[in-house]
């Protein structure tokens, strides 16, 4: 079985809320096709521009995110199930009142997909992280709807992910056995690397790496030892830098104020997904984390899913390990009922 642990939608109801955000990020419609609407009235040709001031912009083509299109692409690549989330910007980047509404409409859209296709879709919930009590309420609501994890972006509207204000959310996620799934967002330091498309090229992965390093060095994983975390894009740069990081903590004695073990001990708990179009990077992730901590992902619809299916299929590993990576690990990690 193939289970895609990184697959995205962008609901129209969330687009409407994002359009009300009084500051960056913002969204504007660029074009709309005439006719060709589905039964819900969605124009398949609608295109939008998401802007982060003058630092970064992304084009969003609504048709590519529709459930029907996702199912077609899944079938073409032989993917049995997808864990659905929204990508960026997450609601934690919006004004607080909009963030709560945004998280709810995203999760409602995912819940509808799960209800219509229970054997094909599972849900990773968005949270209004800047509203802690509302986030905990939303976690309760989505677990009752059958969601299997929650999303965390590399910063919360500029606030670091290891800020103690978020501890109640981590504590509740641990108690509810809901894995935390990290995802990039535009870095707060994006101005420094906005040239040459370096933000999507490298900045997103580096910023997510800093976020996970904060969860480690900030003591979040120390305080919540049963919290499960998924790191996308084969771990960003952390697997390659772990030797230097650990030399700094264990030899130089730096950054150890909140941890009792070497950083690699916490990294051994982390699951990495396969979203990197590089056989060398995937092999390194396999050797770093082992087959039992790799989960299959595609980043659909940004990337053709078949690319990552082929990369895993062509790995020089046993068929049983491929089975683990393609789906077995996800079933166990997310408690999926297959």
C-alpha atoms as one frame of an Amber mdcrd trajectory, in Angstrom:
protein
   0.000   0.000   0.000   1.184   3.513  -0.875   0.249   6.306   1.521   1.177
   9.870   0.616   1.951  11.760   3.839   2.378  15.178   2.206  -0.478  16.124
  -0.106  -2.187  19.506  -0.196  -5.465  21.229  -0.916  -6.395  24.918  -0.876
 -10.159  25.269  -0.267 -12.117  28.146  -1.803 -13.521  29.039   1.637  -9.949
  29.491   2.888  -9.052  31.622  -0.141 -11.954  33.909   0.797 -10.662  34.238
   4.364  -7.070  34.802   3.250  -8.346  37.601   0.998  -9.491  39.451   4.148
  -6.091  39.379   5.858  -5.100  43.002   6.595  -1.378  42.377   6.157   1.032
  39.993   4.445   0.440  37.275   3.342  -2.387  38.254   1.025  -4.092  36.819
  -2.034  -5.623  38.267  -5.173  -7.384  36.726  -8.132  -5.472  36.916 -11.393
  -7.860  35.300 -13.880 -10.947  33.142 -14.177 -11.983  30.818 -16.949 -15.418
  31.245 -18.415 -17.655  28.246 -17.847 -16.176  24.869 -16.930 -17.489  25.028
 -13.383 -18.175  21.934 -11.314 -21.348  21.307  -9.343 -20.163  23.522  -6.485
 -19.702  26.428  -8.874 -15.894  26.438  -8.690 -14.336  27.802 -11.870 -11.581
  25.370 -12.805  -9.469  28.052 -14.430  -9.260  30.370 -11.428  -5.742  31.535
 -10.690  -4.562  33.500  -7.671  -1.381  35.225  -6.566  -0.269  34.792  -2.953
   2.117  37.541  -1.891   4.393  38.005   1.103   4.968  41.713   0.597   7.763
  42.131  -1.914   9.681  39.147  -0.513   7.970  36.184  -2.180   4.950  35.325
  -4.283   3.365  32.059  -5.353   0.817  31.369  -8.055  -2.104  29.180  -7.108
  -4.150  27.420  -9.775  -7.346  26.278  -8.148  -8.075  23.396 -10.499  -4.894
  21.571  -9.486  -6.104  21.336  -5.868  -9.555  19.882  -6.554 -10.252  16.435
  -5.027 -11.138  15.000  -8.441  -7.764  16.049  -9.836  -5.972  14.697  -6.785
  -7.654  11.320  -7.114  -6.742  11.155 -10.788  -3.091  11.885 -10.052  -3.074
   9.392  -7.168  -4.508   6.679  -9.387  -1.975   7.417 -12.102   0.885   6.938
  -9.616  -0.674   3.961  -7.837  -1.147   5.850  -4.552  -3.829   4.305  -2.355
  -4.308   7.006   0.283  -3.255  10.619   0.879  -2.972  12.504   4.159  -4.424
  15.882   3.248  -3.325  19.286   4.558  -3.078  22.820   3.291   0.351  24.131
   2.390   1.170  27.844   2.697   0.226  30.235   4.030  -1.231  28.369   6.973
  -3.788  30.099   9.201  -1.101  30.767  11.805   0.078  33.578   9.494  -3.270
  35.416   9.588  -4.841  37.917  11.949  -6.056  36.005  15.042  -9.793  36.153
  14.314  -9.213  35.076  10.714  -6.816  32.333  11.833  -9.510  30.557  13.838
 -12.006  30.754  10.966  -9.316  29.760   8.476  -8.338  26.635  10.390 -11.963
  25.608  10.719 -12.811  25.952   7.028  -9.655  24.099   5.978 -10.464  21.250
   8.330 -14.107  21.211   7.268 -13.024  20.857   3.621 -10.693  17.989   4.507
 -13.417  16.329   6.607 -15.771  16.479   3.622 -13.158  14.776   1.435 -12.667
  12.104   4.087 -16.397  11.523   4.319 -16.783  11.225   0.556 -13.700   9.010
   0.084 -12.954   7.335   3.441 -10.630   4.786   1.865  -8.600   7.398  -0.038
  -8.155  10.421   2.261  -7.108  11.062   5.861  -6.675  14.462   7.481  -3.844
  16.554   8.941  -5.465  19.473  10.727  -4.583  23.140  10.496  -4.519  25.008
  13.810  -4.676  28.698  14.726  -1.470  28.255  16.738  -1.410  31.915  17.835
  -4.713  31.284  19.666  -3.709  28.495  22.039  -7.095  27.760  23.605  -8.790
  27.771  20.195  -6.100  25.416  18.889  -6.794  22.930  21.663 -10.535  23.171
  20.976  -9.895  22.557  17.279  -7.719  19.533  18.060 -10.607  18.039  20.017
 -13.020  18.764  17.195 -10.899  17.278  14.422 -10.032  14.148  16.344 -13.766
  13.502  16.606 -13.856  13.911  12.817 -11.197  11.242  12.376  -8.100  13.381
  11.722  -4.782  11.675  12.407  -2.317  14.560  12.937  -1.817  18.323  13.042
   0.285  20.740  11.019   3.033  22.996  12.393   4.770  25.572  10.208   8.358
  26.706  10.629   7.243  29.783  12.548   3.950  31.050  13.966   3.476  34.452
  12.397   7.105  35.224  13.221   7.074  33.584  16.662   9.465  30.663  17.210
   8.015  27.177  17.477   9.799  26.556  20.811   8.181  29.556  22.485   6.791
  28.264  25.812   3.422  29.823  24.961   2.805  26.841  22.660   3.559  24.191
  25.295  -0.139  23.506  26.028  -0.634  22.568  22.360   2.337  20.194  22.367
   1.166  18.705  25.658  -2.328  18.174  24.271  -1.049  16.679  21.015   1.019
  14.199  23.024  -1.936  13.274  25.218  -4.177  12.817  22.165  -1.454  10.863
  20.315  -1.689  13.230  17.363   1.625  13.492  15.486   2.935  16.961  14.653
   3.758  17.346  10.948   6.178  20.164  10.151   5.876  22.171   6.952   7.886
  25.102   5.560   6.629  28.642   5.304   8.341  31.793   4.034  11.134  32.622
   6.525  11.072  35.751   8.641  14.530  36.383   7.176  13.308  35.949   3.613
  14.334  39.480   2.625  17.973  38.367   2.755  17.467  35.553   0.230  14.606
  36.750  -1.953  16.817  37.124  -5.048  17.228  34.322  -7.610  14.194  32.397
  -6.245  16.341  31.198  -3.327  13.411  31.092  -0.885  11.558  28.174  -2.532
  14.833  26.767  -3.812  16.495  26.429  -0.407  15.153  28.895   2.176  12.000
  26.933   2.965  13.947  23.777   3.798  16.574  25.624   5.826  13.909  27.459
   7.837  12.111  24.197   8.612  15.446  22.764   9.733  15.846  25.636  12.185
  12.308  24.961  13.429  13.069  21.315  14.191  16.384  22.282  15.770  14.438
  24.665  18.007  12.089  21.851  19.030  15.194  19.908  20.042  17.398  22.579
  21.632  14.439  24.478  23.077  13.501  21.393  25.058  10.107  20.705  23.511
  11.036  17.119  22.678  12.657  16.779  26.104   9.501  17.906  27.913   7.180
  15.856  25.711   9.041  12.611  25.258   6.108  10.792  23.627   5.373  13.526
  21.079   5.732  12.249  17.519   7.077  14.613  14.855   7.361  14.320  11.073
  10.002  16.404   9.316   9.459  16.951   5.570  11.909  16.965   2.669  14.211
  14.204   3.985  15.024  16.293   7.054  16.014  19.516   5.320  19.668  20.148
   6.162  19.662  18.687   9.693  20.836  15.140   8.850  23.845  16.559   7.002
  24.666  19.014   9.807  24.103  16.725  12.785  27.780  16.002  13.257  28.607
  19.693  13.612  25.530  20.366  15.749  26.479  17.605  18.149  30.102  18.745
  18.301  28.830  22.153  19.367  26.574  20.733  22.096  28.629  17.799  23.368
  32.204  19.081  22.926  31.827  22.854  23.043  28.974  22.731  25.561  26.800
  25.158  23.624  23.006  25.157  23.384  22.484  22.470  26.047  20.444  24.538
  28.503  17.173  22.694  27.823  18.279  19.198  26.819  19.639  16.195  28.685
  20.677  14.065  25.706  22.697  14.690  22.539  20.632  16.173  19.684  20.941
  12.946  17.696  18.990  11.126  20.408  16.009  13.372  19.735  16.506  13.117
  15.978  16.163   9.346  16.204  12.534   9.916  17.210  11.807  12.052  14.137
  10.158  10.693  11.008  11.411  12.055   7.689   9.368  12.117   4.508  10.711
  11.304   1.051   9.999  14.648  -0.636  13.339  15.426  -2.246  13.901  14.821
  -5.976  17.326  13.298  -5.376  18.282   9.623  -5.029  21.394  10.663  -3.086
  19.396  12.688  -0.550  16.864   9.887  -0.149  19.654   7.365   0.391  21.245
   9.592   3.026  17.918   9.947   4.836  17.537   6.161   4.752  20.995   5.655
   6.226  20.492   8.439   8.798  17.048   7.488  10.125  16.610   3.888   9.035
  13.680   2.484   7.045  11.424   2.483  10.102  11.467   6.315  10.296  10.884
   7.170   6.631   7.388   7.907   5.313   6.377   8.357   1.697   5.355  11.831
   0.513   4.942  13.715  -2.764   4.075  17.388  -2.067   1.204  17.085  -4.552
   0.118  19.128  -6.497   3.432  20.994  -6.598   5.286  17.900  -7.798   4.323
  14.940  -9.985   3.772  12.053  -7.521   5.272   9.522  -9.910   8.701  11.093
  -9.376   8.813   9.986  -5.733   7.219   6.612  -6.426  10.036   5.907  -8.865
  12.733   7.135  -6.466  11.585   4.755  -3.727  11.061   1.865  -6.134  14.610
   2.251  -7.461  16.268   2.286  -4.009  18.694  -0.585  -3.484  16.893  -1.891
  -0.403  14.718  -4.891   0.388  11.099  -5.136  -0.701  10.033  -5.310   2.947
  11.759  -1.982   3.638  10.078  -0.423   0.614   6.763  -1.642   1.985   7.571
   0.072   5.286   8.431   3.349   3.583   5.534   3.342   1.131   2.873   2.756
   3.769   3.653   0.540   6.722   5.299   3.255   8.789   2.451   5.702   8.126
  -0.181   3.175   9.220   1.586   2.722  12.556   2.578   6.374  13.072  -0.824
   7.880  12.316  -2.952   5.014  13.614  -4.634   4.564  10.247  -7.404   2.016
   9.916  -6.710   0.380   6.572
